[in-house]
Amino acid sequence: MEFSVIGLLLMLLIAAVCGAAGQAIAGYSMGGLLASIGVGFIGALLGSWLAANLGLPELLTFNVEGKPFPIIWSIIGATLFALLISFMRAPRRRRI
């Protein structure tokens, strides 16, 4: 997959917005901009895989230089990923 610099920056921006939206819906933030980008890309992979296995259609895809980026499934996948991480990293109660 080859992107121009503008295409790569646009893809990173879309992933950051989707990751931030997923984290906001989940109510758990993993960090700043780089974490949102990572969560957005993982969400896109997870959401697309989930949609393909359930036979659901692609909803609201954004094409960057001919490569589709599924916005809705990315947000759903990012939300699921953020919820999974929040359950695994839940703070433990201290005994007194």
C-alpha positions as CSV (number, residue, x, y, z in Angstrom):
1,M,0.0,0.0,0.0
2,E,1.5,3.3,-1.1
3,F,0.3,6.7,0.0
4,S,1.5,10.2,-0.7
5,V,2.3,12.3,2.3
6,I,-1.0,14.1,2.1
7,G,-2.8,10.7,1.8
8,L,-0.9,9.3,4.8
9,L,-1.7,12.4,6.9
10,L,-5.3,12.3,6.0
11,M,-5.5,8.6,6.9
12,L,-3.8,9.3,10.3
13,L,-6.3,12.2,10.9
14,I,-9.3,9.9,10.2
15,A,-7.9,7.2,12.4
16,A,-7.3,9.7,15.2
17,V,-10.9,11.0,15.1
18,C,-12.3,7.5,15.0
19,G,-10.1,6.4,17.8
20,A,-11.0,9.4,19.9
21,A,-14.7,8.9,19.3
22,G,-14.4,5.2,20.3
23,Q,-12.6,6.1,23.5
24,A,-15.1,8.7,24.3
25,I,-18.0,6.3,23.8
26,A,-16.2,3.7,25.9
27,G,-15.5,6.2,28.6
28,Y,-11.8,5.2,28.8
29,S,-8.9,7.1,27.4
30,M,-5.6,5.4,26.7
31,G,-3.6,8.6,26.1
32,G,-3.2,11.3,23.6
33,L,-3.0,11.6,19.8
34,L,-0.8,8.6,19.2
35,A,-3.0,6.4,21.3
36,S,-6.1,7.6,19.4
37,I,-4.4,6.9,16.1
38,G,-3.5,3.4,17.2
39,V,-7.0,2.7,18.6
40,G,-8.5,4.0,15.4
41,F,-6.5,1.7,13.2
42,I,-7.1,-1.3,15.5
43,G,-10.7,-0.4,15.6
44,A,-10.8,-0.3,11.8
45,L,-9.3,-3.8,11.6
46,L,-11.6,-5.1,14.4
47,G,-14.7,-3.5,13.1
48,S,-14.2,-4.6,9.5
49,W,-13.4,-8.1,10.6
50,L,-16.5,-8.2,12.7
51,A,-18.7,-6.8,9.9
52,A,-17.3,-9.2,7.4
53,N,-17.9,-12.2,9.7
54,L,-21.5,-11.1,10.5
55,G,-22.3,-10.4,6.9
56,L,-23.0,-6.7,7.6
57,P,-22.5,-4.0,4.9
58,E,-19.8,-1.3,5.0
59,L,-21.3,1.8,6.4
60,L,-19.8,5.3,5.6
61,T,-16.5,4.5,4.0
62,F,-14.0,7.3,3.3
63,N,-11.7,6.7,0.3
64,V,-8.1,7.9,0.7
65,E,-6.3,7.5,-2.6
66,G,-8.5,4.6,-3.6
67,K,-8.3,2.8,-0.3
68,P,-11.5,2.6,1.8
69,F,-11.5,3.4,5.5
70,P,-14.7,2.3,7.2
71,I,-15.7,5.1,9.5
72,I,-18.6,3.6,11.4
73,W,-17.0,0.2,11.8
74,S,-13.8,1.9,12.9
75,I,-15.6,3.7,15.7
76,I,-17.5,0.5,16.7
77,G,-14.2,-1.5,16.7
78,A,-12.4,1.3,18.6
79,T,-15.1,1.3,21.2
80,L,-14.9,-2.4,21.7
81,F,-11.1,-2.3,21.9
82,A,-11.2,0.5,24.4
83,L,-13.8,-1.3,26.5
84,L,-11.6,-4.5,26.4
85,I,-8.5,-2.6,27.5
86,S,-10.5,-0.8,30.3
87,F,-11.7,-4.1,31.7
88,M,-8.2,-5.5,31.6
89,R,-6.7,-2.5,33.2
90,A,-9.4,-1.7,35.8
91,P,-7.9,-0.3,39.0
92,R,-7.8,-2.8,41.8
93,R,-9.4,-2.0,45.1
94,R,-7.0,-1.6,48.0
95,R,-7.6,-3.6,51.2
96,I,-7.5,-1.7,54.4
